[in-house]
Amino acid sequence: MAKKKRIAILIVVVLLAVLAYRLYQREENGGNSGVLTIYGNIDIRQVQLAFYDEGRIQKLLVDEGATVKAGDLLGILDDSRLKATVGKLEKDVAAQEQVVTRMHNGSRPQEIKAAHAKVMKEEAAVKDALITFKRLKELSKTKYVSRQQLDDARARLDMARAALKEAKQIYSLALEGPRVEDIRAAEARLGSLKNALKLAREKLKDSRLYAPAIGIIRDRILEPGDMAFPERPVFTLALTDPLWVRAYVPEPELGKIALGMRATVTVDSYPDETFKGWIGYISPTAEFTPRNVETPDLRTRLVYQVRVYVCNAQNKLRLGMPATVKVDLTGEKLKGPIRPSEICKEAKENQ
């Protein structure tokens, strides 16, 4: 009889334990089988901001904790030498453009006229030398002109004809203008100078450091007067858009969730406030529960990492905050391309 009594008591204890466990699970899931509760920490991406070029830092415009948006100017390098290089190349380009324009325009009208006048002058000289040579040649038959005088007249005629040929060549060149090869060489030099100017202007732009996205300056590593290099960060920027909770789902619960499911997030710092969110990433591989995550399950249990994007319109959420996420398993999922900015705007308007 006593043995039966002990067995009955043991059965009651087991039933009570099972009931208590189910009540505990129900409480953990918000008292609703349509809600899954998971745990994690607020997470964000960080960017190490550095100048693209090297130089001495002239000015830094933000400090730790400053909120910046994409395109905000953060720092300036000493750019005096870069500006001088740009100025020189601008003048070189302008001068070479004039050279190319002159070559394309060809010879000036005055140069063509001068070359033509030179041809006419040399033609007249040839005619005069020819008449003189013919006269002396006739006189040489009567012995009134020496052989030397006739040879000199012939030489003057040959020189006049050579000068006329040269003048005609100069006139022809004046009409044709510069050679095609010379024009191409001048154009190539102009292109090279323009590329050098473009590169110099890019280097001048690189002396400015801009914020690549919305975020908060976490660290100011260098100061004005320090030497900056591309591999040496100046600021650490915490990207606050998007913001998410890095949470972990036990393997038995993995089949209940899907991308786009809506969720609510709470943190200990604001226990009476909820933040709207949605599941944006589910890891394809399992891992052991990280030590820094508090869950009711055993730490040796395999879990899947889940990224729950969360709206943080008033910047209350901070990196590393422990967070509790309640996923709506029965509600309507977000469809199509999920744009955090649009969803968070909608959540803010509905508050």
C-alpha positions in Angstrom: 0.0 0.0 0.0 2.8 2.4 0.9 4.6 1.5 -2.4 1.5 2.5 -4.4 1.2 5.7 -2.5 4.8 6.6 -3.3 4.3 5.9 -7.0 1.1 8.0 -7.0 3.1 10.9 -5.4 5.9 10.5 -7.9 3.4 10.7 -10.8 1.8 13.8 -9.4 5.2 15.5 -9.0 6.1 14.7 -12.6 2.8 16.0 -13.9 3.2 19.2 -11.8 6.8 19.6 -13.2 5.5 19.2 -16.8 2.7 21.7 -16.2 5.1 24.2 -14.6 7.5 23.9 -17.5 4.7 24.5 -20.0 3.5 27.5 -18.0 7.0 28.8 -18.0 7.4 28.4 -21.7 4.0 30.0 -22.3 5.1 32.9 -20.0 8.3 33.3 -21.9 6.4 33.5 -25.2 4.1 36.1 -23.9 1.3 33.7 -23.0 0.6 33.2 -26.7 1.7 30.4 -28.9 1.7 32.8 -31.8 4.7 34.7 -30.3 8.3 33.5 -30.1 10.6 35.2 -27.6 14.3 35.3 -28.3 17.2 37.1 -26.8 20.2 39.0 -28.1 22.1 42.3 -28.2 21.9 45.5 -30.1 24.5 45.4 -32.9 25.7 47.8 -35.6 28.5 48.0 -38.2 31.5 50.2 -37.7 33.7 52.0 -40.2 37.3 53.1 -39.9 37.4 56.5 -41.7 40.7 57.5 -43.2 41.9 60.1 -45.8 42.4 58.6 -49.3 45.8 60.5 -49.6 48.6 61.3 -47.2 49.3 64.7 -45.6 49.2 66.7 -42.4 45.9 67.2 -40.8 44.9 70.8 -40.8 41.5 70.6 -39.2 39.0 68.1 -37.7 35.4 69.3 -37.5 33.7 66.7 -35.2 34.3 65.1 -31.8 33.3 61.8 -30.2 29.6 61.4 -29.9 28.7 63.6 -32.8 25.9 62.5 -35.0 26.7 62.9 -38.7 24.9 62.2 -42.0 26.2 61.1 -45.4 28.3 63.8 -47.0 29.2 65.8 -43.8 32.7 67.2 -43.9 34.7 65.7 -41.1 38.3 66.7 -41.6 40.7 68.7 -43.9 44.4 68.1 -44.8 46.9 70.8 -45.6 46.2 71.4 -49.3 48.5 74.3 -50.2 50.8 72.2 -52.5 47.8 70.5 -54.1 46.2 73.8 -54.9 49.5 75.1 -56.5 49.7 71.9 -58.6 46.1 72.4 -59.8 46.7 76.0 -60.7 49.9 75.2 -62.7 48.1 72.5 -64.7 45.1 74.7 -65.4 47.5 77.2 -67.0 49.3 74.5 -68.9 46.0 73.1 -70.3 44.9 76.6 -71.3 48.2 77.3 -73.2 48.1 73.9 -75.0 44.5 74.5 -76.0 45.6 77.7 -77.8 48.4 75.7 -79.6 45.8 73.1 -80.8 43.4 75.8 -81.9 46.1 77.6 -83.8 47.1 74.4 -85.6 43.5 73.6 -86.5 43.0 77.1 -87.8 46.0 76.8 -90.1 48.1 79.7 -91.4 46.8 83.3 -90.9 45.7 85.2 -94.1 48.6 87.6 -93.6 51.1 84.7 -93.7 49.6 83.3 -96.9 49.7 86.7 -98.5 53.3 87.2 -97.5 54.3 83.8 -98.9 52.5 84.6 -102.2 54.2 88.0 -102.4 57.5 86.2 -101.9 56.7 83.9 -104.9 55.9 86.8 -107.1 59.1 88.6 -106.1 61.2 85.5 -106.9 59.5 85.1 -110.2 60.4 88.6 -111.1 64.0 87.9 -110.1 64.1 84.8 -112.3 62.8 86.8 -115.3 65.4 89.5 -114.8 68.2 87.0 -114.4 67.0 85.1 -117.5 67.0 88.3 -119.6 70.5 89.2 -118.4 71.8 85.8 -119.2 70.3 85.7 -122.7 71.8 89.2 -123.5 75.2 88.3 -122.3 75.1 85.0 -124.2 74.5 86.9 -127.5 77.2 89.4 -126.7 79.6 86.6 -125.9 79.5 85.6 -129.6 81.1 88.9 -130.5 83.8 88.7 -127.9 82.5 91.8 -126.0 81.6 89.7 -122.9 84.1 87.5 -121.2 83.5 83.9 -120.4 83.5 84.7 -116.7 80.7 87.3 -117.0 78.6 84.7 -118.8 79.2 82.1 -116.1 78.3 84.6 -113.4 75.0 85.4 -115.2 74.2 81.7 -115.5 74.9 81.3 -111.7 72.6 84.2 -110.8 69.8 82.7 -113.0 70.2 79.3 -111.2 70.1 81.0 -107.8 67.0 82.9 -108.8 65.3 79.7 -109.9 66.2 78.0 -106.7 64.9 80.9 -104.6 61.6 80.8 -106.6 61.3 77.0 -105.9 61.8 77.6 -102.2 59.2 80.4 -102.1 56.7 78.2 -103.8 57.2 75.5 -101.2 56.8 78.0 -98.4 53.6 79.2 -100.1 52.3 75.7 -100.4 53.0 74.9 -96.8 51.2 78.2 -95.8 48.1 77.0 -97.8 48.1 73.5 -96.3 48.7 74.5 -92.7 50.4 72.3 -90.0 51.1 68.7 -90.6 48.5 66.1 -89.5 51.1 64.4 -87.3 51.9 67.7 -85.6 48.3 68.3 -84.9 47.8 64.9 -83.4 50.9 65.3 -81.3 49.6 68.6 -80.0 46.2 67.0 -79.2 47.8 64.1 -77.4 49.8 66.5 -75.2 46.6 68.4 -74.5 44.8 65.2 -73.5 47.7 64.2 -71.2 47.6 67.6 -69.5 43.9 67.3 -69.0 44.2 63.9 -67.4 47.0 65.2 -65.1 44.7 68.1 -64.2 41.8 65.7 -63.5 44.1 63.6 -61.2 45.3 66.7 -59.4 41.8 67.9 -58.8 40.9 64.4 -57.4 43.9 64.6 -55.1 42.6 68.0 -53.9 39.2 66.4 -53.2 40.9 63.6 -51.3 42.3 66.2 -48.9 38.7 66.3 -47.5 37.2 63.5 -45.4 33.5 63.0 -45.6 31.0 60.8 -43.7 29.9 57.9 -45.9 26.6 57.4 -44.1 24.5 58.3 -41.1 26.2 57.4 -37.9 27.8 58.4 -34.6 31.5 59.2 -34.1 32.7 56.6 -31.6 36.5 57.5 -31.6 38.6 60.4 -32.7 41.9 58.7 -33.2 44.1 61.5 -34.7 44.3 65.3 -34.1 45.3 68.3 -36.1 49.0 68.3 -36.8 49.2 64.5 -37.1 50.3 62.9 -40.3 47.4 61.0 -42.0 47.9 58.0 -44.3 45.3 55.9 -46.2 45.9 53.0 -43.9 45.7 55.1 -40.7 42.1 55.7 -39.4 41.1 59.2 -38.2 37.6 58.4 -36.9 35.6 55.3 -36.0 32.0 55.7 -37.2 29.2 53.6 -35.8 26.6 53.2 -38.5 23.1 53.6 -36.9 21.1 52.9 -40.0 20.2 50.2 -40.2 20.3 49.0 -36.5 19.5 45.4 -35.5 19.4 42.9 -32.7 21.8 40.0 -33.1 19.6 37.2 -31.5 19.7 33.4 -31.5 16.9 30.9 -32.2 17.1 27.3 -30.9 17.0 24.7 -33.6 13.5 23.4 -32.7 12.0 26.9 -33.1 13.8 27.6 -36.4 10.9 26.4 -38.6 8.5 28.9 -37.0 10.2 32.0 -38.3 10.7 33.5 -41.7 12.2 36.6 -43.3 9.9 39.6 -43.1 8.1 38.6 -39.9 7.3 41.6 -37.7 8.7 41.8 -34.2 8.9 44.0 -31.1 12.0 44.8 -29.2 12.5 45.8 -25.6 15.6 46.7 -23.6 16.2 47.0 -19.9 16.9 50.7 -20.1 13.4 51.4 -21.4 11.2 48.6 -20.0 7.9 50.3 -20.8 8.8 51.1 -24.4 8.7 48.8 -27.4 10.6 49.3 -30.7 9.2 48.0 -34.0 11.3 45.5 -35.9 11.3 42.7 -38.4 13.4 39.6 -39.2 15.9 40.6 -42.0 18.4 37.7 -41.8 18.5 34.1 -40.7 21.9 32.3 -40.6 22.2 29.2 -42.8 24.5 27.5 -40.3 24.1 26.5 -36.6 26.5 27.6 -33.8 26.7 27.2 -30.0 24.9 29.9 -28.0 27.4 32.8 -27.4 28.4 33.3 -23.8 27.2 36.9 -23.7 23.6 36.0 -24.5 21.2 35.2 -21.6 18.7 32.5 -22.6 16.7 30.0 -20.6 18.2 27.1 -22.6 21.4 25.4 -22.1 24.5 27.2 -23.4 25.7 24.1 -25.2 22.5 24.0 -27.3 22.9 24.7 -31.0 21.2 27.9 -32.2 20.8 29.9 -35.4 21.8 33.6 -35.6 18.9 35.9 -36.5 19.2 39.6 -37.4 16.1 41.5 -36.3 16.2 45.0 -37.7 14.8 47.6 -35.4 13.6 51.2 -35.7 15.5 53.6 -33.5 14.1 57.0 -34.5 15.1 58.7 -31.2 18.5 57.1 -30.9 17.8 55.4 -27.6 19.3 52.1 -28.5 23.0 51.7 -28.0 25.6 49.1 -29.2 25.7 46.0 -27.0 22.4 46.6 -25.1 20.8 43.3 -24.1 17.5 43.0 -25.9 14.3 40.8 -25.8 12.7 40.2 -29.1 9.1 38.9 -29.5 8.4 37.7 -33.0 4.8 37.7 -34.3 4.4 34.2 -35.8 0.9 34.7 -37.1 0.9 38.3 -38.3 1.3 39.5 -41.8 4.9 39.4 -43.1 6.6 42.3 -44.9 6.7 41.6 -48.7 8.8 42.8 -51.5 12.1 44.7 -51.1 12.3 45.7 -47.5 13.6 49.3 -47.1 14.4 50.1 -43.4 14.0 53.9 -43.9 10.4 53.5 -45.2 9.4 51.0 -42.5 10.8 53.1 -39.7 9.1 56.2 -41.1 5.8 54.3 -41.1 6.4 53.1 -37.5 7.2 56.6 -36.3 4.0 58.0 -37.9 1.9 55.3 -36.2 3.4 56.0 -32.7 
